[in-house]
Amino acid sequence: MANEDYFPEILQRLTRIEENTKNLNDKVKDLEDDRKWLWRTTFGSIIVAVLGFFYRGGA
């Protein structure tokens, strides 16, 4: 079998790898966005709790 016979299969595999890499990069970006959102939400909740504590007169 000549090397030329393998080229279509190799190109197909490379295309699949490229698509999988793009999908993984998209998932990583989504996870980073979720992490940022979670951090902001947690930090905001702490601020609201502290402000509420002092608004009610503290200890």
CHARMM-style PDB file with segment names, atoms N, HN, CA, C and O in Angstrom:
ATOM      1  N   MET     1       0.846  -1.180   0.000  1.00  0.00      PROA
ATOM      2  CA  MET     1       0.000   0.000   0.000  1.00  0.00      PROA
ATOM      3  C   MET     1       0.896   1.250   0.000  1.00  0.00      PROA
ATOM      4  O   MET     1       1.836   1.338   0.790  1.00  0.00      PROA
ATOM      5  N   ALA     2       0.615   2.182  -0.854  1.00  0.00      PROA
ATOM      6  HN  ALA     2      -0.149   2.110  -1.496  1.00  0.00      PROA
ATOM      7  CA  ALA     2       1.438   3.378  -0.983  1.00  0.00      PROA
ATOM      8  C   ALA     2       1.092   4.389   0.105  1.00  0.00      PROA
ATOM      9  O   ALA     2       0.011   4.359   0.694  1.00  0.00      PROA
ATOM     10  N   ASN     3       2.034   5.275   0.348  1.00  0.00      PROA
ATOM     11  HN  ASN     3       2.912   5.300  -0.130  1.00  0.00      PROA
ATOM     12  CA  ASN     3       1.822   6.308   1.366  1.00  0.00      PROA
ATOM     13  C   ASN     3       0.641   7.218   1.023  1.00  0.00      PROA
ATOM     14  O   ASN     3      -0.042   7.730   1.910  1.00  0.00      PROA
ATOM     15  N   GLU     4       0.413   7.408  -0.274  1.00  0.00      PROA
ATOM     16  HN  GLU     4       0.967   6.992  -0.995  1.00  0.00      PROA
ATOM     17  CA  GLU     4      -0.679   8.293  -0.692  1.00  0.00      PROA
ATOM     18  C   GLU     4      -2.035   7.768  -0.228  1.00  0.00      PROA
ATOM     19  O   GLU     4      -2.979   8.543  -0.070  1.00  0.00      PROA
ATOM     20  N   ASP     5      -2.136   6.473  -0.010  1.00  0.00      PROA
ATOM     21  HN  ASP     5      -1.369   5.843  -0.138  1.00  0.00      PROA
ATOM     22  CA  ASP     5      -3.402   5.900   0.435  1.00  0.00      PROA
ATOM     23  C   ASP     5      -3.727   6.294   1.876  1.00  0.00      PROA
ATOM     24  O   ASP     5      -4.888   6.269   2.285  1.00  0.00      PROA
ATOM     25  N   TYR     6      -2.712   6.653   2.629  1.00  0.00      PROA
ATOM     26  HN  TYR     6      -1.769   6.673   2.297  1.00  0.00      PROA
ATOM     27  CA  TYR     6      -2.927   7.007   4.037  1.00  0.00      PROA
ATOM     28  C   TYR     6      -3.299   8.482   4.232  1.00  0.00      PROA
ATOM     29  O   TYR     6      -3.832   8.848   5.279  1.00  0.00      PROA
ATOM     30  N   PHE     7      -3.025   9.323   3.243  1.00  0.00      PROA
ATOM     31  HN  PHE     7      -2.592   9.026   2.392  1.00  0.00      PROA
ATOM     32  CA  PHE     7      -3.261  10.749   3.403  1.00  0.00      PROA
ATOM     33  C   PHE     7      -4.699  11.108   3.757  1.00  0.00      PROA
ATOM     34  O   PHE     7      -4.899  11.902   4.676  1.00  0.00      PROA
ATOM     35  N   PRO     8      -5.714  10.568   3.081  1.00  0.00      PROA
ATOM     36  CA  PRO     8      -7.095  10.924   3.457  1.00  0.00      PROA
ATOM     37  C   PRO     8      -7.411  10.550   4.905  1.00  0.00      PROA
ATOM     38  O   PRO     8      -8.062  11.311   5.621  1.00  0.00      PROA
ATOM     39  N   GLU     9      -6.947   9.371   5.331  1.00  0.00      PROA
ATOM     40  HN  GLU     9      -6.418   8.753   4.749  1.00  0.00      PROA
ATOM     41  CA  GLU     9      -7.211   8.945   6.709  1.00  0.00      PROA
ATOM     42  C   GLU     9      -6.494   9.854   7.710  1.00  0.00      PROA
ATOM     43  O   GLU     9      -7.052  10.212   8.747  1.00  0.00      PROA
ATOM     44  N   ILE    10      -5.259  10.218   7.388  1.00  0.00      PROA
ATOM     45  HN  ILE    10      -4.806   9.927   6.545  1.00  0.00      PROA
ATOM     46  CA  ILE    10      -4.495  11.100   8.278  1.00  0.00      PROA
ATOM     47  C   ILE    10      -5.165  12.468   8.361  1.00  0.00      PROA
ATOM     48  O   ILE    10      -5.292  13.029   9.449  1.00  0.00      PROA
ATOM     49  N   LEU    11      -5.590  13.005   7.232  1.00  0.00      PROA
ATOM     50  HN  LEU    11      -5.487  12.549   6.348  1.00  0.00      PROA
ATOM     51  CA  LEU    11      -6.273  14.298   7.235  1.00  0.00      PROA
ATOM     52  C   LEU    11      -7.565  14.242   8.033  1.00  0.00      PROA
ATOM     53  O   LEU    11      -7.900  15.179   8.757  1.00  0.00      PROA
ATOM     54  N   GLN    12      -8.287  13.140   7.897  1.00  0.00      PROA
ATOM     55  HN  GLN    12      -8.015  12.378   7.309  1.00  0.00      PROA
ATOM     56  CA  GLN    12      -9.534  12.992   8.641  1.00  0.00      PROA
ATOM     57  C   GLN    12      -9.258  12.954  10.139  1.00  0.00      PROA
ATOM     58  O   GLN    12      -9.977  13.581  10.917  1.00  0.00      PROA
ATOM     59  N   ARG    13      -8.233  12.230  10.546  1.00  0.00      PROA
ATOM     60  HN  ARG    13      -7.649  11.720   9.913  1.00  0.00      PROA
ATOM     61  CA  ARG    13      -7.889  12.151  11.973  1.00  0.00      PROA
ATOM     62  C   ARG    13      -7.433  13.497  12.501  1.00  0.00      PROA
ATOM     63  O   ARG    13      -7.805  13.894  13.605  1.00  0.00      PROA
ATOM     64  N   LEU    14      -6.623  14.204  11.710  1.00  0.00      PROA
ATOM     65  HN  LEU    14      -6.321  13.880  10.813  1.00  0.00      PROA
ATOM     66  CA  LEU    14      -6.166  15.531  12.138  1.00  0.00      PROA
ATOM     67  C   LEU    14      -7.336  16.499  12.275  1.00  0.00      PROA
ATOM     68  O   LEU    14      -7.369  17.311  13.200  1.00  0.00      PROA
ATOM     69  N   THR    15      -8.290  16.413  11.361  1.00  0.00      PROA
ATOM     70  HN  THR    15      -8.263  15.753  10.610  1.00  0.00      PROA
ATOM     71  CA  THR    15      -9.474  17.260  11.437  1.00  0.00      PROA
ATOM     72  C   THR    15     -10.266  16.951  12.700  1.00  0.00      PROA
ATOM     73  O   THR    15     -10.742  17.861  13.378  1.00  0.00      PROA
ATOM     74  N   ARG    16     -10.405  15.679  13.013  1.00  0.00      PROA
ATOM     75  HN  ARG    16     -10.018  14.939  12.462  1.00  0.00      PROA
ATOM     76  CA  ARG    16     -11.129  15.271  14.212  1.00  0.00      PROA
ATOM     77  C   ARG    16     -10.411  15.764  15.475  1.00  0.00      PROA
ATOM     78  O   ARG    16     -11.047  16.238  16.416  1.00  0.00      PROA
ATOM     79  N   ILE    17      -9.076  15.645  15.480  1.00  0.00      PROA
ATOM     80  HN  ILE    17      -8.559  15.260  14.716  1.00  0.00      PROA
ATOM     81  CA  ILE    17      -8.292  16.120  16.629  1.00  0.00      PROA
ATOM     82  C   ILE    17      -8.459  17.627  16.789  1.00  0.00      PROA
ATOM     83  O   ILE    17      -8.599  18.126  17.906  1.00  0.00      PROA
ATOM     84  N   GLU    18      -8.445  18.345  15.676  1.00  0.00      PROA
ATOM     85  HN  GLU    18      -8.332  17.940  14.769  1.00  0.00      PROA
ATOM     86  CA  GLU    18      -8.612  19.799  15.722  1.00  0.00      PROA
ATOM     87  C   GLU    18      -9.989  20.170  16.277  1.00  0.00      PROA
ATOM     88  O   GLU    18     -10.100  21.089  17.088  1.00  0.00      PROA
ATOM     89  N   GLU    19     -11.030  19.467  15.848  1.00  0.00      PROA
ATOM     90  HN  GLU    19     -10.940  18.721  15.189  1.00  0.00      PROA
ATOM     91  CA  GLU    19     -12.378  19.738  16.349  1.00  0.00      PROA
ATOM     92  C   GLU    19     -12.481  19.427  17.837  1.00  0.00      PROA
ATOM     93  O   GLU    19     -13.087  20.189  18.591  1.00  0.00      PROA
ATOM     94  N   ASN    20     -11.889  18.306  18.267  1.00  0.00      PROA
ATOM     95  HN  ASN    20     -11.396  17.687  17.655  1.00  0.00      PROA
ATOM     96  CA  ASN    20     -11.914  17.945  19.682  1.00  0.00      PROA
ATOM     97  C   ASN    20     -11.159  18.964  20.525  1.00  0.00      PROA
ATOM     98  O   ASN    20     -11.585  19.301  21.630  1.00  0.00      PROA
ATOM     99  N   THR    21     -10.034  19.457  20.000  1.00  0.00      PROA
ATOM    100  HN  THR    21      -9.688  19.184  19.102  1.00  0.00      PROA
ATOM    101  CA  THR    21      -9.254  20.470  20.716  1.00  0.00      PROA
ATOM    102  C   THR    21     -10.067  21.750  20.861  1.00  0.00      PROA
ATOM    103  O   THR    21     -10.060  22.374  21.922  1.00  0.00      PROA
ATOM    104  N   LYS    22     -10.763  22.143  19.804  1.00  0.00      PROA
ATOM    105  HN  LYS    22     -10.769  21.636  18.942  1.00  0.00      PROA
ATOM    106  CA  LYS    22     -11.595  23.346  19.866  1.00  0.00      PROA
ATOM    107  C   LYS    22     -12.711  23.166  20.895  1.00  0.00      PROA
ATOM    108  O   LYS    22     -13.001  24.078  21.669  1.00  0.00      PROA
ATOM    109  N   ASN    23     -13.339  21.979  20.900  1.00  0.00      PROA
ATOM    110  HN  ASN    23     -13.104  21.238  20.271  1.00  0.00      PROA
ATOM    111  CA  ASN    23     -14.400  21.717  21.872  1.00  0.00      PROA
ATOM    112  C   ASN    23     -13.867  21.771  23.295  1.00  0.00      PROA
ATOM    113  O   ASN    23     -14.521  22.321  24.181  1.00  0.00      PROA
ATOM    114  N   LEU    24     -12.689  21.206  23.522  1.00  0.00      PROA
ATOM    115  HN  LEU    24     -12.158  20.760  22.801  1.00  0.00      PROA
ATOM    116  CA  LEU    24     -12.096  21.237  24.858  1.00  0.00      PROA
ATOM    117  C   LEU    24     -11.750  22.671  25.271  1.00  0.00      PROA
ATOM    118  O   LEU    24     -11.957  23.055  26.422  1.00  0.00      PROA
ATOM    119  N   ASN    25     -11.228  23.453  24.337  1.00  0.00      PROA
ATOM    120  HN  ASN    25     -11.060  23.141  23.401  1.00  0.00      PROA
ATOM    121  CA  ASN    25     -10.909  24.851  24.645  1.00  0.00      PROA
ATOM    122  C   ASN    25     -12.177  25.618  25.004  1.00  0.00      PROA
ATOM    123  O   ASN    25     -12.162  26.446  25.915  1.00  0.00      PROA
ATOM    124  N   ASP    26     -13.271  25.350  24.300  1.00  0.00      PROA
ATOM    125  HN  ASP    26     -13.283  24.678  23.560  1.00  0.00      PROA
ATOM    126  CA  ASP    26     -14.543  26.001  24.623  1.00  0.00      PROA
ATOM    127  C   ASP    26     -15.015  25.607  26.015  1.00  0.00      PROA
ATOM    128  O   ASP    26     -15.509  26.449  26.765  1.00  0.00      PROA
ATOM    129  N   LYS    27     -14.866  24.323  26.368  1.00  0.00      PROA
ATOM    130  HN  LYS    27     -14.464  23.639  25.759  1.00  0.00      PROA
ATOM    131  CA  LYS    27     -15.285  23.863  27.696  1.00  0.00      PROA
ATOM    132  C   LYS    27     -14.439  24.501  28.787  1.00  0.00      PROA
ATOM    133  O   LYS    27     -14.957  24.872  29.841  1.00  0.00      PROA
ATOM    134  N   VAL    28     -13.128  24.632  28.537  1.00  0.00      PROA
ATOM    135  HN  VAL    28     -12.708  24.331  27.682  1.00  0.00      PROA
ATOM    136  CA  VAL    28     -12.245  25.274  29.513  1.00  0.00      PROA
ATOM    137  C   VAL    28     -12.655  26.735  29.704  1.00  0.00      PROA
ATOM    138  O   VAL    28     -12.678  27.233  30.829  1.00  0.00      PROA
ATOM    139  N   LYS    29     -12.976  27.415  28.612  1.00  0.00      PROA
ATOM    140  HN  LYS    29     -12.957  27.010  27.698  1.00  0.00      PROA
ATOM    141  CA  LYS    29     -13.409  28.816  28.711  1.00  0.00      PROA
ATOM    142  C   LYS    29     -14.703  28.915  29.511  1.00  0.00      PROA
ATOM    143  O   LYS    29     -14.852  29.815  30.338  1.00  0.00      PROA
ATOM    144  N   ASP    30     -15.639  27.998  29.273  1.00  0.00      PROA
ATOM    145  HN  ASP    30     -15.518  27.267  28.601  1.00  0.00      PROA
ATOM    146  CA  ASP    30     -16.882  27.989  30.039  1.00  0.00      PROA
ATOM    147  C   ASP    30     -16.616  27.775  31.526  1.00  0.00      PROA
ATOM    148  O   ASP    30     -17.232  28.426  32.369  1.00  0.00      PROA
ATOM    149  N   LEU    31     -15.696  26.861  31.849  1.00  0.00      PROA
ATOM    150  HN  LEU    31     -15.195  26.332  31.164  1.00  0.00      PROA
ATOM    151  CA  LEU    31     -15.366  26.609  33.249  1.00  0.00      PROA
ATOM    152  C   LEU    31     -14.716  27.830  33.895  1.00  0.00      PROA
ATOM    153  O   LEU    31     -14.985  28.137  35.056  1.00  0.00      PROA
ATOM    154  N   GLU    32     -13.862  28.524  33.147  1.00  0.00      PROA
ATOM    155  HN  GLU    32     -13.644  28.274  32.204  1.00  0.00      PROA
ATOM    156  CA  GLU    32     -13.246  29.733  33.683  1.00  0.00      PROA
ATOM    157  C   GLU    32     -14.304  30.802  33.940  1.00  0.00      PROA
ATOM    158  O   GLU    32     -14.253  31.497  34.955  1.00  0.00      PROA
ATOM    159  N   ASP    33     -15.259  30.933  33.029  1.00  0.00      PROA
ATOM    160  HN  ASP    33     -15.301  30.369  32.205  1.00  0.00      PROA
ATOM    161  CA  ASP    33     -16.343  31.894  33.225  1.00  0.00      PROA
ATOM    162  C   ASP    33     -17.172  31.524  34.446  1.00  0.00      PROA
ATOM    163  O   ASP    33     -17.554  32.400  35.222  1.00  0.00      PROA
ATOM    164  N   ASP    34     -17.457  30.225  34.627  1.00  0.00      PROA
ATOM    165  HN  ASP    34     -17.146  29.513  33.996  1.00  0.00      PROA
ATOM    166  CA  ASP    34     -18.218  29.779  35.793  1.00  0.00      PROA
ATOM    167  C   ASP    34     -17.458  30.057  37.077  1.00  0.00      PROA
ATOM    168  O   ASP    34     -18.052  30.451  38.081  1.00  0.00      PROA
ATOM    169  N   ARG    35     -16.152  29.854  37.051  1.00  0.00      PROA
ATOM    170  HN  ARG    35     -15.670  29.534  36.236  1.00  0.00      PROA
ATOM    171  CA  ARG    35     -15.327  30.107  38.238  1.00  0.00      PROA
ATOM    172  C   ARG    35     -15.368  31.593  38.603  1.00  0.00      PROA
ATOM    173  O   ARG    35     -15.506  31.942  39.775  1.00  0.00      PROA
ATOM    174  N   LYS    36     -15.248  32.459  37.605  1.00  0.00      PROA
ATOM    175  HN  LYS    36     -15.136  32.175  36.653  1.00  0.00      PROA
ATOM    176  CA  LYS    36     -15.310  33.901  37.861  1.00  0.00      PROA
ATOM    177  C   LYS    36     -16.671  34.283  38.430  1.00  0.00      PROA
ATOM    178  O   LYS    36     -16.762  35.073  39.370  1.00  0.00      PROA
ATOM    179  N   TRP    37     -17.734  33.713  37.850  1.00  0.00      PROA
ATOM    180  HN  TRP    37     -17.660  33.071  37.086  1.00  0.00      PROA
ATOM    181  CA  TRP    37     -19.080  34.016  38.336  1.00  0.00      PROA
ATOM    182  C   TRP    37     -19.244  33.555  39.783  1.00  0.00      PROA
ATOM    183  O   TRP    37     -19.820  34.269  40.603  1.00  0.00      PROA
ATOM    184  N   LEU    38     -18.741  32.369  40.092  1.00  0.00      PROA
ATOM    185  HN  LEU    38     -18.273  31.789  39.426  1.00  0.00      PROA
ATOM    186  CA  LEU    38     -18.848  31.834  41.448  1.00  0.00      PROA
ATOM    187  C   LEU    38     -18.078  32.708  42.431  1.00  0.00      PROA
ATOM    188  O   LEU    38     -18.563  32.979  43.529  1.00  0.00      PROA
ATOM    189  N   TRP    39     -16.887  33.149  42.047  1.00  0.00      PROA
ATOM    190  HN  TRP    39     -16.493  32.929  41.155  1.00  0.00      PROA
ATOM    191  CA  TRP    39     -16.096  34.014  42.917  1.00  0.00      PROA
ATOM    192  C   TRP    39     -16.830  35.325  43.168  1.00  0.00      PROA
ATOM    193  O   TRP    39     -16.912  35.778  44.310  1.00  0.00      PROA
ATOM    194  N   ARG    40     -17.362  35.939  42.118  1.00  0.00      PROA
ATOM    195  HN  ARG    40     -17.294  35.571  41.190  1.00  0.00      PROA
ATOM    196  CA  ARG    40     -18.095  37.203  42.284  1.00  0.00      PROA
ATOM    197  C   ARG    40     -19.320  37.013  43.172  1.00  0.00      PROA
ATOM    198  O   ARG    40     -19.606  37.848  44.029  1.00  0.00      PROA
ATOM    199  N   THR    41     -20.033  35.926  42.969  1.00  0.00      PROA
ATOM    200  HN  THR    41     -19.801  35.247  42.272  1.00  0.00      PROA
ATOM    201  CA  THR    41     -21.242  35.657  43.745  1.00  0.00      PROA
ATOM    202  C   THR    41     -20.899  35.447  45.216  1.00  0.00      PROA
ATOM    203  O   THR    41     -21.574  35.978  46.098  1.00  0.00      PROA
ATOM    204  N   THR    42     -19.855  34.677  45.475  1.00  0.00      PROA
ATOM    205  HN  THR    42     -19.307  34.246  44.759  1.00  0.00      PROA
ATOM    206  CA  THR    42     -19.441  34.416  46.853  1.00  0.00      PROA
ATOM    207  C   THR    42     -18.992  35.710  47.520  1.00  0.00      PROA
ATOM    208  O   THR    42     -19.394  36.002  48.646  1.00  0.00      PROA
ATOM    209  N   PHE    43     -18.168  36.476  46.835  1.00  0.00      PROA
ATOM    210  HN  PHE    43     -17.841  36.238  45.921  1.00  0.00      PROA
ATOM    211  CA  PHE    43     -17.677  37.734  47.391  1.00  0.00      PROA
ATOM    212  C   PHE    43     -18.837  38.696  47.644  1.00  0.00      PROA
ATOM    213  O   PHE    43     -18.878  39.364  48.677  1.00  0.00      PROA
ATOM    214  N   GLY    44     -19.778  38.766  46.704  1.00  0.00      PROA
ATOM    215  HN  GLY    44     -19.745  38.224  45.864  1.00  0.00      PROA
ATOM    216  CA  GLY    44     -20.945  39.632  46.881  1.00  0.00      PROA
ATOM    217  C   GLY    44     -21.792  39.197  48.060  1.00  0.00      PROA
ATOM    218  O   GLY    44     -22.312  40.041  48.789  1.00  0.00      PROA
ATOM    219  N   SER    45     -21.942  37.897  48.260  1.00  0.00      PROA
ATOM    220  HN  SER    45     -21.519  37.211  47.667  1.00  0.00      PROA
ATOM    221  CA  SER    45     -22.724  37.397  49.393  1.00  0.00      PROA
ATOM    222  C   SER    45     -22.071  37.765  50.712  1.00  0.00      PROA
ATOM    223  O   SER    45     -22.758  38.124  51.668  1.00  0.00      PROA
ATOM    224  N   ILE    46     -20.744  37.677  50.770  1.00  0.00      PROA
ATOM    225  HN  ILE    46     -20.186  37.385  49.994  1.00  0.00      PROA
ATOM    226  CA  ILE    46     -20.032  38.048  51.995  1.00  0.00      PROA
ATOM    227  C   ILE    46     -20.233  39.529  52.297  1.00  0.00      PROA
ATOM    228  O   ILE    46     -20.473  39.903  53.445  1.00  0.00      PROA
ATOM    229  N   ILE    47     -20.136  40.371  51.270  1.00  0.00      PROA
ATOM    230  HN  ILE    47     -19.941  40.067  50.338  1.00  0.00      PROA
ATOM    231  CA  ILE    47     -20.323  41.815  51.465  1.00  0.00      PROA
ATOM    232  C   ILE    47     -21.733  42.102  51.972  1.00  0.00      PROA
ATOM    233  O   ILE    47     -21.913  42.886  52.904  1.00  0.00      PROA
ATOM    234  N   VAL    48     -22.729  41.469  51.362  1.00  0.00      PROA
ATOM    235  HN  VAL    48     -22.582  40.832  50.606  1.00  0.00      PROA
ATOM    236  CA  VAL    48     -24.117  41.683  51.789  1.00  0.00      PROA
ATOM    237  C   VAL    48     -24.301  41.227  53.232  1.00  0.00      PROA
ATOM    238  O   VAL    48     -24.992  41.896  54.001  1.00  0.00      PROA
ATOM    239  N   ALA    49     -23.700  40.108  53.612  1.00  0.00      PROA
ATOM    240  HN  ALA    49     -23.139  39.565  52.988  1.00  0.00      PROA
ATOM    241  CA  ALA    49     -23.827  39.617  54.986  1.00  0.00      PROA
ATOM    242  C   ALA    49     -23.179  40.578  55.972  1.00  0.00      PROA
ATOM    243  O   ALA    49     -23.744  40.841  57.033  1.00  0.00      PROA
ATOM    244  N   VAL    50     -22.007  41.105  55.642  1.00  0.00      PROA
ATOM    245  HN  VAL    50     -21.548  40.891  54.780  1.00  0.00      PROA
ATOM    246  CA  VAL    50     -21.321  42.051  56.539  1.00  0.00      PROA
ATOM    247  C   VAL    50     -22.120  43.341  56.647  1.00  0.00      PROA
ATOM    248  O   VAL    50     -22.295  43.872  57.744  1.00  0.00      PROA
ATOM    249  N   LEU    51     -22.601  43.845  55.527  1.00  0.00      PROA
ATOM    250  HN  LEU    51     -22.458  43.414  54.636  1.00  0.00      PROA
ATOM    251  CA  LEU    51     -23.398  45.071  55.579  1.00  0.00      PROA
ATOM    252  C   LEU    51     -24.680  44.861  56.386  1.00  0.00      PROA
ATOM    253  O   LEU    51     -25.085  45.733  57.154  1.00  0.00      PROA
ATOM    254  N   GLY    52     -25.303  43.723  56.212  1.00  0.00      PROA
ATOM    255  HN  GLY    52     -24.975  43.014  55.588  1.00  0.00      PROA
ATOM    256  CA  GLY    52     -26.509  43.414  56.984  1.00  0.00      PROA
ATOM    257  C   GLY    52     -26.221  43.315  58.467  1.00  0.00      PROA
ATOM    258  O   GLY    52     -27.027  43.745  59.292  1.00  0.00      PROA
ATOM    259  N   PHE    53     -25.084  42.755  58.807  1.00  0.00      PROA
ATOM    260  HN  PHE    53     -24.429  42.406  58.137  1.00  0.00      PROA
ATOM    261  CA  PHE    53     -24.684  42.631  60.206  1.00  0.00      PROA
ATOM    262  C   PHE    53     -24.536  44.016  60.848  1.00  0.00      PROA
ATOM    263  O   PHE    53     -25.035  44.264  61.946  1.00  0.00      PROA
ATOM    264  N   PHE    54     -23.837  44.914  60.134  1.00  0.00      PROA
ATOM    265  HN  PHE    54     -23.432  44.713  59.242  1.00  0.00      PROA
ATOM    266  CA  PHE    54     -23.637  46.256  60.696  1.00  0.00      PROA
ATOM    267  C   PHE    54     -24.917  47.080  60.652  1.00  0.00      PROA
ATOM    268  O   PHE    54     -25.139  47.918  61.526  1.00  0.00      PROA
ATOM    269  N   TYR    55     -25.752  46.858  59.661  1.00  0.00      PROA
ATOM    270  HN  TYR    55     -25.571  46.177  58.951  1.00  0.00      PROA
ATOM    271  CA  TYR    55     -27.010  47.593  59.567  1.00  0.00      PROA
ATOM    272  C   TYR    55     -27.913  47.269  60.762  1.00  0.00      PROA
ATOM    273  O   TYR    55     -28.628  48.138  61.260  1.00  0.00      PROA
ATOM    274  N   ARG    56     -27.873  46.023  61.211  1.00  0.00      PROA
ATOM    275  HN  ARG    56     -27.291  45.317  60.806  1.00  0.00      PROA
ATOM    276  CA  ARG    56     -28.713  45.618  62.345  1.00  0.00      PROA
ATOM    277  C   ARG    56     -28.109  46.023  63.676  1.00  0.00      PROA
ATOM    278  O   ARG    56     -28.707  45.780  64.724  1.00  0.00      PROA
ATOM    279  N   GLY    57     -26.950  46.627  63.650  1.00  0.00      PROA
ATOM    280  HN  GLY    57     -26.465  46.824  62.798  1.00  0.00      PROA
ATOM    281  CA  GLY    57     -26.380  47.109  64.905  1.00  0.00      PROA
ATOM    282  C   GLY    57     -25.174  46.329  65.369  1.00  0.00      PROA
ATOM    283  O   GLY    57     -24.663  46.587  66.459  1.00  0.00      PROA
ATOM    284  N   GLY    58     -24.715  45.406  64.598  1.00  0.00      PROA
ATOM    285  HN  GLY    58     -25.130  45.196  63.713  1.00  0.00      PROA
ATOM    286  CA  GLY    58     -23.514  44.666  64.965  1.00  0.00      PROA
ATOM    287  C   GLY    58     -23.766  43.669  66.071  1.00  0.00      PROA
ATOM    288  O   GLY    58     -24.860  43.124  66.213  1.00  0.00      PROA
ATOM    289  N   ALA    59     -22.712  43.442  66.861  1.00  0.00      PROA
ATOM    290  HN  ALA    59     -21.823  43.884  66.746  1.00  0.00      PROA
ATOM    291  CA  ALA    59     -22.794  42.407  67.893  1.00  0.00      PROA
ATOM    292  C   ALA    59     -23.692  42.832  68.998  1.00  0.00      PROA
ATOM    293  OT1 ALA    59     -23.883  42.087  69.959  1.00  0.00      PROA
TER     294      ALA     59
END
